[in-house]
């Protein structure tokens, strides 16, 4: 049975970024590191988007960037700059093709393509089992998410951001490639929070995604029909071909995933609660958390002390309380925000970068009654 100082379970964004950070840092040169993932990372299985100011760590991998966004709804039709931010998109395959060879080249890192079947924490180590081998690690970082865990409690609502996206190529030029459709609530809401999300790569190529913030998933045909209808109505029925498809679901909850961390087993990525509860955005926050985690390890501090409370978690919780009880209110809340406040301020708030005065302006934009009711229930 092979033993390692660190075992990383999952080679997605969190796992590969952590492995790269450890591999390139001389401080960890003497540490043996193992990565286990069931996939070979040869497919473009996802898209990550985020916003940031100026030059960033992933600019060389960015497939497309936008300086402005479009938002729409029942009473909203707005194109707006997001300066000083830039909205950036990464394709999964480009990320894997960049980071996987780097990680495999580090002399102290071993990559094995295999599915993990069990994790068992013991007194002085963690046992990781697969169908073929068993490994032990002094410390295990796991990005393997178990969706049943937050459902075992009722203190923190659990919604999903779920979506189906088609990358399409149209026969005519119909897209404005300089502008990303951030949220288009003009689609039928059907008692939920539903919107279209469009990332145009050129005048006739785009990712068109049907997204919901709700508790339950739809049938695949429901997502597909919504996309077909939107393309027909929005782009005058222009003929198109589907180049790629992607489906995903991201938990939206303030459940304290960090409470499952121990001194030897630490959860990262979505499994660690690193997804923004109110929006589902995960990649950029994960990249920042990895930097903090590596610094924490170098200081030899207990992993159970890594978590820090944030007032933004409370804001997220109030919104999720509202959407869990009255899921249809998402459309009016987000429309009010974009009607009354600058997009850059909203992104600053959603990125957990705002000041208290900024937050007063954000909170005062939507109808106050749902938030006051949610606050009252949380306090009393």
Order of alpha helices (4+ residues) and beta strands (2+ residues): beta-alpha-beta-beta-beta-beta-beta-beta-alpha-beta-beta-beta-beta-beta-beta-beta-beta-alpha-beta-beta-alpha-alpha-alpha-alpha-alpha-alpha
